[in-house]
Amino acid sequence: MEAHPITRGGPIEAQTITNEAVSARVRGHQIRTIAYWASTILVTSEMVAGSLWALLQIEFNRAQLRHLGYPLYVDLILGPWKLAGAAAVIVPRFPRLKEWAYAGFFFNFYGAVASHLLRGDGPSRWVYPLFLIALTFVSWALRPADRRLPDAKPSSETCPVDWTIPVAIMLILFVLSCLTIPTGRGGY
């Protein structure tokens, strides 16, 4: 009788375990794919609608901007980029552009949450954009390999001394920024 290293019960049990493992892996992949597309469609549809509403300057958007203290033309600046970001995330390829689009989604929704919180609004105003931040992360984290940047390999030669110059430059720039703070209400 032939021995099988995978199981104790012989070839039939090994086949059953292998089929179960494959089925579990397939189910996991299907769930991941469904979760990716569901979160991606929800987030991108929000961006497309937000773009359309911004460019048409509908009353809902104008009321939100007035409430938050933003000028109405902010919609005309952000509107086209929301549409471009949604397109970048949905279309195949262009993984670097997708990274930028996901970052833009995060900044957009974070800005909405922060604006409402700083204005003193209750949860009814900031929970939905917070939910959209979560969906953005889900979409980003579950995206398929062909929609990701190739894995960057960390340099084995990096050492703490390599951080000295960038940290020093940041400190110098911070000090210069503090020394050059404008006084008064002058314009450009």
FILUMLO-596270 format. One record per residue (C-alpha): residue in three letters; residue number from 1; x, y, z. Coordinates in pm, 1 decimal. Last residue first. Layout:
{tordren = ALA marfi = NUM px = X py = Y pz = Z}
...
//
This chain:
{tordren = TYR marfi = 188 px = 58.7 py = 8867.2 pz = -283.0}
{tordren = GLY marfi = 187 px = -162.9 py = 9015.3 pz = -19.1}
{tordren = GLY marfi = 186 px = -78.4 py = 9201.7 pz = 298.4}
{tordren = ARG marfi = 185 px = -275.1 py = 9144.5 pz = 618.3}
{tordren = GLY marfi = 184 px = -3.8 py = 9205.8 pz = 874.3}
{tordren = THR marfi = 183 px = 300.9 py = 8994.9 pz = 947.3}
{tordren = PRO marfi = 182 px = 426.0 py = 8719.1 pz = 724.1}
{tordren = ILE marfi = 181 px = 598.6 py = 8418.8 pz = 885.5}
{tordren = THR marfi = 180 px = 951.8 py = 8413.5 pz = 743.5}
{tordren = LEU marfi = 179 px = 1142.5 py = 8305.5 pz = 1054.6}
{tordren = CYS marfi = 178 px = 904.3 py = 8018.3 pz = 1127.0}
{tordren = SER marfi = 177 px = 929.2 py = 7892.1 pz = 770.5}
{tordren = LEU marfi = 176 px = 1307.6 py = 7918.0 pz = 784.1}
{tordren = VAL marfi = 175 px = 1309.4 py = 7711.0 pz = 1105.6}
{tordren = PHE marfi = 174 px = 1084.5 py = 7446.4 pz = 943.4}
{tordren = LEU marfi = 173 px = 1298.2 py = 7439.9 pz = 628.2}
{tordren = ILE marfi = 172 px = 1612.3 py = 7389.6 pz = 839.0}
{tordren = LEU marfi = 171 px = 1446.0 py = 7109.2 pz = 1033.8}
{tordren = MET marfi = 170 px = 1327.6 py = 6940.2 pz = 713.6}
{tordren = ILE marfi = 169 px = 1677.9 py = 6965.2 pz = 561.8}
{tordren = ALA marfi = 168 px = 1830.6 py = 6813.5 pz = 877.0}
{tordren = VAL marfi = 167 px = 1582.9 py = 6524.1 pz = 866.0}
{tordren = PRO marfi = 166 px = 1661.2 py = 6460.2 pz = 497.4}
{tordren = ILE marfi = 165 px = 2040.5 py = 6476.5 pz = 566.2}
{tordren = THR marfi = 164 px = 2042.4 py = 6251.7 pz = 872.7}
{tordren = TRP marfi = 163 px = 1813.3 py = 5976.3 pz = 740.9}
{tordren = ASP marfi = 162 px = 2094.7 py = 5792.3 pz = 562.2}
{tordren = VAL marfi = 161 px = 2279.3 py = 5778.0 pz = 896.1}
{tordren = PRO marfi = 160 px = 2008.7 py = 5541.8 pz = 1025.0}
{tordren = CYS marfi = 159 px = 2106.0 py = 5274.3 pz = 769.9}
{tordren = THR marfi = 158 px = 1974.0 py = 5172.8 pz = 430.6}
{tordren = GLU marfi = 157 px = 2191.1 py = 4913.0 pz = 252.6}
{tordren = SER marfi = 156 px = 1930.3 py = 4636.6 pz = 255.0}
{tordren = SER marfi = 155 px = 1715.2 py = 4854.2 pz = 35.7}
{tordren = PRO marfi = 154 px = 1350.0 py = 4776.0 pz = 73.7}
{tordren = LYS marfi = 153 px = 1199.1 py = 4600.1 pz = -229.6}
{tordren = ALA marfi = 152 px = 913.7 py = 4788.0 pz = -383.6}
{tordren = ASP marfi = 151 px = 637.7 py = 4550.2 pz = -479.7}
{tordren = PRO marfi = 150 px = 499.0 py = 4636.0 pz = -822.5}
{tordren = LEU marfi = 149 px = 231.4 py = 4902.1 pz = -799.0}
{tordren = ARG marfi = 148 px = -117.1 py = 4762.0 pz = -768.8}
{tordren = ARG marfi = 147 px = -408.3 py = 4726.6 pz = -1013.2}
{tordren = ASP marfi = 146 px = -275.9 py = 4401.6 pz = -1168.2}
{tordren = ALA marfi = 145 px = -244.2 py = 4256.4 pz = -816.7}
{tordren = PRO marfi = 144 px = -615.3 py = 4296.5 pz = -747.3}
{tordren = ARG marfi = 143 px = -746.8 py = 4574.8 pz = -524.5}
{tordren = LEU marfi = 142 px = -842.4 py = 4461.3 pz = -173.9}
{tordren = ALA marfi = 141 px = -646.4 py = 4720.6 pz = 26.2}
{tordren = TRP marfi = 140 px = -744.7 py = 5017.0 pz = -192.7}
{tordren = SER marfi = 139 px = -1113.5 py = 4924.5 pz = -203.4}
{tordren = VAL marfi = 138 px = -1122.6 py = 4864.5 pz = 172.2}
{tordren = PHE marfi = 137 px = -932.7 py = 5189.1 pz = 239.2}
{tordren = THR marfi = 136 px = -1176.1 py = 5387.2 pz = 23.3}
{tordren = LEU marfi = 135 px = -1468.8 py = 5214.6 pz = 195.0}
{tordren = ALA marfi = 134 px = -1334.8 py = 5328.2 pz = 534.0}
{tordren = ILE marfi = 133 px = -1296.2 py = 5685.9 pz = 408.5}
{tordren = LEU marfi = 132 px = -1650.7 py = 5663.3 pz = 270.7}
{tordren = PHE marfi = 131 px = -1776.8 py = 5564.9 pz = 618.2}
{tordren = LEU marfi = 130 px = -1606.5 py = 5877.7 pz = 756.3}
{tordren = PRO marfi = 129 px = -1780.2 py = 6079.3 pz = 482.0}
{tordren = TYR marfi = 128 px = -2112.6 py = 5932.9 pz = 603.7}
{tordren = VAL marfi = 127 px = -2040.0 py = 5984.0 pz = 975.0}
{tordren = TRP marfi = 126 px = -1961.5 py = 6356.7 pz = 936.1}
{tordren = ARG marfi = 125 px = -2297.2 py = 6536.0 pz = 906.7}
{tordren = SER marfi = 124 px = -2526.6 py = 6314.0 pz = 1114.0}
{tordren = PRO marfi = 123 px = -2242.5 py = 6286.4 pz = 1364.7}
{tordren = GLY marfi = 122 px = -2293.2 py = 6640.4 pz = 1488.8}
{tordren = ASP marfi = 121 px = -2153.1 py = 6959.1 pz = 1339.5}
{tordren = GLY marfi = 120 px = -1911.2 py = 7172.1 pz = 1537.2}
{tordren = ARG marfi = 119 px = -1761.9 py = 7352.1 pz = 1237.4}
{tordren = LEU marfi = 118 px = -1430.7 py = 7182.3 pz = 1310.1}
{tordren = LEU marfi = 117 px = -1605.8 py = 6844.3 pz = 1301.6}
{tordren = HIS marfi = 116 px = -1783.0 py = 6924.3 pz = 975.2}
{tordren = SER marfi = 115 px = -1463.9 py = 7045.8 pz = 808.1}
{tordren = ALA marfi = 114 px = -1261.5 py = 6752.2 pz = 941.8}
{tordren = VAL marfi = 113 px = -1507.5 py = 6494.7 pz = 807.3}
{tordren = ALA marfi = 112 px = -1534.2 py = 6666.0 pz = 466.6}
{tordren = GLY marfi = 111 px = -1158.5 py = 6713.8 pz = 440.3}
{tordren = TYR marfi = 110 px = -1107.7 py = 6347.1 pz = 527.3}
{tordren = PHE marfi = 109 px = -1346.8 py = 6256.3 pz = 245.3}
{tordren = ASN marfi = 108 px = -1158.7 py = 6462.9 pz = -12.7}
{tordren = PHE marfi = 107 px = -812.5 py = 6375.3 pz = 121.3}
{tordren = PHE marfi = 106 px = -895.7 py = 6002.2 pz = 113.6}
{tordren = PHE marfi = 105 px = -1037.8 py = 6019.8 pz = -237.7}
{tordren = GLY marfi = 104 px = -729.5 py = 6212.3 pz = -352.4}
{tordren = ALA marfi = 103 px = -500.7 py = 5947.5 pz = -202.1}
{tordren = TYR marfi = 102 px = -702.4 py = 5680.3 pz = -384.0}
{tordren = ALA marfi = 101 px = -658.6 py = 5877.1 pz = -706.7}
{tordren = TRP marfi = 100 px = -283.9 py = 5911.2 pz = -653.5}
{tordren = GLU marfi = 99 px = -246.4 py = 5536.8 pz = -596.4}
{tordren = LYS marfi = 98 px = -463.6 py = 5470.1 pz = -902.0}
{tordren = LEU marfi = 97 px = -232.8 py = 5689.2 pz = -1112.4}
{tordren = ARG marfi = 96 px = 58.1 py = 5472.1 pz = -1000.0}
{tordren = PRO marfi = 95 px = -132.6 py = 5154.4 pz = -1094.0}
{tordren = PHE marfi = 94 px = -212.3 py = 5269.9 pz = -1450.7}
{tordren = ARG marfi = 93 px = -375.4 py = 4940.4 pz = -1561.7}
{tordren = PRO marfi = 92 px = -751.3 py = 4882.7 pz = -1584.5}
{tordren = VAL marfi = 91 px = -1006.5 py = 5164.5 pz = -1559.6}
{tordren = ILE marfi = 90 px = -1210.5 py = 5206.4 pz = -1240.1}
{tordren = VAL marfi = 89 px = -961.5 py = 5385.8 pz = -1013.8}
{tordren = ALA marfi = 88 px = -846.7 py = 5634.8 pz = -1277.4}
{tordren = ALA marfi = 87 px = -1204.3 py = 5711.4 pz = -1385.5}
{tordren = ALA marfi = 86 px = -1308.2 py = 5788.7 pz = -1028.0}
{tordren = GLY marfi = 85 px = -1004.7 py = 6011.1 pz = -985.1}
{tordren = ALA marfi = 84 px = -1079.4 py = 6202.7 pz = -1306.4}
{tordren = LEU marfi = 83 px = -1439.4 py = 6259.1 pz = -1196.0}
{tordren = LYS marfi = 82 px = -1330.4 py = 6386.1 pz = -855.8}
{tordren = TRP marfi = 81 px = -1067.2 py = 6600.8 pz = -1025.0}
{tordren = PRO marfi = 80 px = -1326.6 py = 6774.2 pz = -1244.3}
{tordren = GLY marfi = 79 px = -1536.9 py = 6872.3 pz = -942.7}
{tordren = LEU marfi = 78 px = -1259.9 py = 6993.5 pz = -709.9}
{tordren = ILE marfi = 77 px = -1190.2 py = 7335.4 pz = -864.2}
{tordren = LEU marfi = 76 px = -1546.3 py = 7414.4 pz = -969.7}
{tordren = ASP marfi = 75 px = -1672.8 py = 7304.1 pz = -629.3}
{tordren = VAL marfi = 74 px = -1426.1 py = 7536.0 pz = -456.7}
{tordren = TYR marfi = 73 px = -1590.2 py = 7819.1 pz = -655.1}
{tordren = LEU marfi = 72 px = -1864.5 py = 7845.2 pz = -392.8}
{tordren = PRO marfi = 71 px = -1627.1 py = 7986.1 pz = -131.3}
{tordren = TYR marfi = 70 px = -1596.3 py = 7776.7 pz = 184.4}
{tordren = GLY marfi = 69 px = -1751.0 py = 7871.7 pz = 518.3}
{tordren = LEU marfi = 68 px = -1873.9 py = 7525.1 pz = 615.5}
{tordren = HIS marfi = 67 px = -2241.1 py = 7624.7 pz = 598.9}
{tordren = ARG marfi = 66 px = -2184.7 py = 7817.0 pz = 275.0}
{tordren = LEU marfi = 65 px = -2013.3 py = 7512.7 pz = 119.3}
{tordren = GLN marfi = 64 px = -2290.1 py = 7278.4 pz = 231.6}
{tordren = ALA marfi = 63 px = -2564.0 py = 7513.7 pz = 104.7}
{tordren = ARG marfi = 62 px = -2389.0 py = 7545.7 pz = -233.2}
{tordren = ASN marfi = 61 px = -2357.0 py = 7168.9 pz = -254.6}
{tordren = PHE marfi = 60 px = -2727.8 py = 7109.3 pz = -187.7}
{tordren = GLU marfi = 59 px = -2820.8 py = 7396.2 pz = -421.2}
{tordren = ILE marfi = 58 px = -2660.4 py = 7231.5 pz = -723.2}
{tordren = GLN marfi = 57 px = -2337.9 py = 7378.1 pz = -856.5}
{tordren = LEU marfi = 56 px = -2365.2 py = 7184.9 pz = -1183.4}
{tordren = LEU marfi = 55 px = -1989.8 py = 7117.9 pz = -1164.0}
{tordren = ALA marfi = 54 px = -2009.5 py = 7024.1 pz = -796.6}
{tordren = TRP marfi = 53 px = -2317.3 py = 6802.9 pz = -834.3}
{tordren = LEU marfi = 52 px = -2157.0 py = 6621.0 pz = -1128.8}
{tordren = SER marfi = 51 px = -1828.5 py = 6575.2 pz = -945.4}
{tordren = GLY marfi = 50 px = -1997.8 py = 6460.6 pz = -625.9}
{tordren = ALA marfi = 49 px = -2204.2 py = 6211.8 pz = -826.5}
{tordren = VAL marfi = 48 px = -1886.2 py = 6076.3 pz = -990.0}
{tordren = MET marfi = 47 px = -1703.8 py = 6069.5 pz = -654.4}
{tordren = GLU marfi = 46 px = -1990.4 py = 5892.2 pz = -479.0}
{tordren = SER marfi = 45 px = -2010.3 py = 5643.5 pz = -766.6}
{tordren = THR marfi = 44 px = -1635.3 py = 5586.5 pz = -725.9}
{tordren = VAL marfi = 43 px = -1671.9 py = 5503.9 pz = -357.3}
{tordren = LEU marfi = 42 px = -1970.5 py = 5271.6 pz = -398.3}
{tordren = ILE marfi = 41 px = -1826.6 py = 5099.8 pz = -706.7}
{tordren = THR marfi = 40 px = -1491.6 py = 5044.5 pz = -536.6}
{tordren = SER marfi = 39 px = -1647.1 py = 4908.2 pz = -216.9}
{tordren = ALA marfi = 38 px = -1864.0 py = 4660.0 pz = -408.9}
{tordren = TRP marfi = 37 px = -1583.7 py = 4571.7 pz = -651.7}
{tordren = TYR marfi = 36 px = -1331.0 py = 4494.7 pz = -378.3}
{tordren = ALA marfi = 35 px = -1581.2 py = 4310.7 pz = -155.6}
{tordren = ILE marfi = 34 px = -1691.6 py = 4095.0 pz = -450.3}
{tordren = THR marfi = 33 px = -1330.8 py = 4015.5 pz = -543.8}
{tordren = ARG marfi = 32 px = -1235.7 py = 3933.3 pz = -183.8}
{tordren = ILE marfi = 31 px = -1540.9 py = 3709.1 pz = -144.6}
{tordren = GLN marfi = 30 px = -1458.3 py = 3529.1 pz = -470.2}
{tordren = HIS marfi = 29 px = -1092.3 py = 3484.6 pz = -369.2}
{tordren = GLY marfi = 28 px = -1193.5 py = 3342.5 pz = -32.0}
{tordren = ARG marfi = 27 px = -1442.6 py = 3108.3 pz = -198.0}
{tordren = VAL marfi = 26 px = -1170.5 py = 2987.7 pz = -439.2}
{tordren = ARG marfi = 25 px = -928.3 py = 2930.1 pz = -149.2}
{tordren = ALA marfi = 24 px = -1191.8 py = 2740.5 pz = 48.1}
{tordren = SER marfi = 23 px = -1275.5 py = 2526.0 pz = -255.4}
{tordren = VAL marfi = 22 px = -905.7 py = 2451.0 pz = -313.3}
{tordren = ALA marfi = 21 px = -859.3 py = 2350.0 pz = 49.2}
{tordren = GLU marfi = 20 px = -1171.2 py = 2133.6 pz = 41.6}
{tordren = ASN marfi = 19 px = -1058.0 py = 1965.4 pz = -282.3}
{tordren = THR marfi = 18 px = -713.7 py = 1894.7 pz = -133.2}
{tordren = ILE marfi = 17 px = -863.8 py = 1755.1 pz = 185.9}
{tordren = THR marfi = 16 px = -1098.1 py = 1529.2 pz = -12.8}
{tordren = GLN marfi = 15 px = -815.6 py = 1408.2 pz = -239.2}
{tordren = ALA marfi = 14 px = -601.0 py = 1328.0 pz = 63.2}
{tordren = GLU marfi = 13 px = -892.0 py = 1134.2 pz = 216.8}
{tordren = ILE marfi = 12 px = -918.9 py = 924.6 pz = -98.3}
{tordren = PRO marfi = 11 px = -541.5 py = 871.6 pz = -120.9}
{tordren = GLY marfi = 10 px = -482.7 py = 727.5 pz = 227.7}
{tordren = GLY marfi = 9 px = -617.4 py = 786.5 pz = 573.3}
{tordren = ARG marfi = 8 px = -336.2 py = 959.6 pz = 759.8}
{tordren = THR marfi = 7 px = -302.2 py = 1253.0 pz = 529.2}
{tordren = ILE marfi = 6 px = -46.6 py = 1472.3 pz = 349.7}
{tordren = PRO marfi = 5 px = 246.4 py = 1223.2 pz = 345.8}
{tordren = HIS marfi = 4 px = 55.9 py = 966.3 pz = 140.6}
{tordren = ALA marfi = 3 px = 163.0 py = 604.1 pz = 184.8}
{tordren = GLU marfi = 2 px = 125.8 py = 341.9 pz = -95.8}
{tordren = MET marfi = 1 px = 0.0 py = 0.0 pz = 0.0}
//
